[in-house]
């Protein structure tokens, strides 16, 4: 049978079958190939959402709920559980990105971003902390503190061009910029 010969009811049945088997790409392709609207597919998606949620696959459940237009409540329920798991696992940056992607409350995004920033600073990953501060719009003083720490580490290591790049990228003071420029020129 060609695509044109398959009735919408048969396409929906095929979609439901693939969804129940966890073959999401194939289900999505069937949806696309037959231009199926989300509504007749929602029962199958709800069943799969419940199944994967019960298995603790919270990220997958959130993705299914969002992709197939299930209720905002269902999206938030699964996404919140995944967020908590990521925070508990100290995957703060992943948690913050996830919270942002699924429109979780801004305080959840901010909390995880601050924890990711602090973890990066504790591990001496100042450049990473500065990136987190920029990506998640943390206060300027956090961005500057991390960037200055990265700048100082590069200067102490004689990596003047890298220090200069950090100074420019994060808008450090003109004095620091001049200091790095002077040392970098002296290296040439």
C-alpha positions in Angstrom: 0.0 0.0 0.0 1.2 3.5 -0.8 0.8 6.4 1.5 -2.1 7.7 -0.5 -3.9 4.4 -0.2 -3.9 4.3 3.6 -6.9 5.8 5.2 -6.5 8.3 8.1 -7.9 5.7 10.5 -5.2 3.2 9.5 -2.5 5.9 9.8 -3.7 6.7 13.3 -3.6 3.0 14.2 0.0 2.8 12.9 0.9 5.8 14.9 -0.6 4.4 18.0 1.2 1.1 17.5 4.6 2.8 17.0 4.0 5.0 20.0 3.1 2.0 22.2 6.3 0.3 21.1 8.4 3.4 22.0 9.3 3.9 18.4 8.8 7.7 18.6 10.7 8.7 15.4 8.6 6.3 13.4 5.4 7.6 15.1 6.5 11.2 14.3 7.2 10.3 10.7 3.7 8.7 10.3 2.2 11.8 11.8 4.1 14.0 9.4 3.7 11.8 6.3 -0.1 11.7 6.8 -0.5 15.2 8.1 -2.3 13.9 11.1 -3.4 16.6 13.6 -2.4 16.2 17.2 -5.9 15.7 18.6 -6.7 12.1 17.4 -3.2 11.0 18.5 -3.5 12.4 22.1 -4.9 9.2 23.7 -2.0 7.1 22.5 0.4 9.8 23.5 -1.2 10.1 27.0 -0.9 6.4 27.5 2.8 6.5 26.5 3.3 9.5 28.7 1.8 7.7 31.7 3.9 4.6 31.0 7.2 6.4 30.7 6.4 8.7 33.7 5.8 5.5 35.7 9.2 4.2 34.6 10.8 7.4 35.9 11.7 8.6 32.4 10.7 12.2 33.2 12.6 14.0 30.5 11.0 11.7 27.8 7.5 12.2 29.3 8.0 16.0 29.2 9.2 15.8 25.6 6.2 13.7 24.5 3.8 16.0 26.3 5.3 19.1 24.8 5.7 17.7 21.3 2.1 16.4 21.1 0.4 19.3 22.8 -0.7 17.6 26.0 -1.8 19.9 28.8 0.7 22.4 30.2 0.1 20.7 33.6 1.4 17.4 32.2 4.4 19.1 30.6 5.3 20.9 33.9 4.7 17.8 36.0 7.2 15.7 34.1 9.6 18.5 33.5 9.6 19.4 37.2 10.4 15.8 38.2 13.2 15.7 35.7 14.5 19.0 36.9 14.6 17.8 40.6 16.4 14.6 39.5 19.0 16.7 37.6 19.5 19.0 40.7 19.8 16.0 43.0 22.4 14.6 40.7 24.3 17.9 40.8 23.7 18.4 37.1 22.9 22.1 37.7 23.6 23.5 34.3 21.6 20.7 32.6 18.8 21.4 35.1 18.8 25.1 34.4 18.8 24.5 30.6 16.0 22.0 31.0 13.9 24.4 33.2 14.3 27.1 30.6 13.4 24.8 27.7 10.2 23.7 29.4 9.2 27.1 30.7 9.4 26.1 34.4 9.2 29.0 36.8 12.0 31.5 36.5 13.1 30.9 40.1 13.8 27.2 39.3 16.0 28.2 36.3 17.8 30.8 38.4 18.3 28.5 41.4 19.9 25.8 39.2 22.0 28.4 37.2 23.4 29.9 40.5 24.2 26.4 41.7 25.9 25.6 38.4 27.8 28.9 38.6 28.9 28.1 42.2 30.0 24.6 41.3 32.0 25.8 38.4 33.7 28.5 40.6 34.4 25.9 43.3 36.1 23.6 40.8 38.2 26.5 39.4 36.2 26.6 36.1 35.8 30.4 36.1 35.4 30.7 32.3 32.5 28.2 32.5 31.0 30.1 35.4 31.2 33.3 33.4 29.4 31.6 30.5 26.7 30.4 32.8 26.3 33.9 34.2 25.8 35.3 30.7 23.6 32.4 29.4 21.2 32.6 32.4 21.4 36.4 32.9 22.8 36.2 36.4 23.8 39.4 38.1 26.6 41.4 36.5 28.8 41.1 39.6 28.7 37.3 39.2 29.7 37.5 35.6 32.5 40.0 36.4 33.8 37.9 39.3 34.1 34.8 37.3 35.6 36.6 34.3 38.1 38.3 36.5 39.1 35.0 38.0 39.5 33.4 34.5 41.4 36.5 33.4 43.8 36.3 36.4 44.4 32.6 35.8 45.3 33.2 32.1 47.6 36.1 33.1 49.3 34.1 35.8 49.9 31.3 33.2 51.3 33.7 30.6 48.3 33.1 28.3 48.0 36.8 27.6 46.0 36.5 24.4 43.4 34.2 26.1 43.3 36.8 29.0 42.7 39.5 26.4 39.9 37.5 24.8 38.2 37.0 28.2 38.5 40.7 29.0 36.9 41.6 25.8 34.2 38.9 25.8 33.0 39.7 29.3 33.4 43.5 29.3 36.1 43.7 32.0 37.6 47.0 33.0 39.7 49.1 30.5 42.6 48.7 32.9 42.6 44.9 32.7 42.1 45.1 28.9 45.2 47.4 28.6 47.2 45.1 30.9 46.5 42.1 28.7 47.1 44.0 25.5 50.5 45.3 26.7 51.6 41.8 27.9 50.3 40.2 24.6 52.2 42.7 22.5 55.3 42.1 24.5 55.1 38.4 23.5 55.2 39.0 19.7 
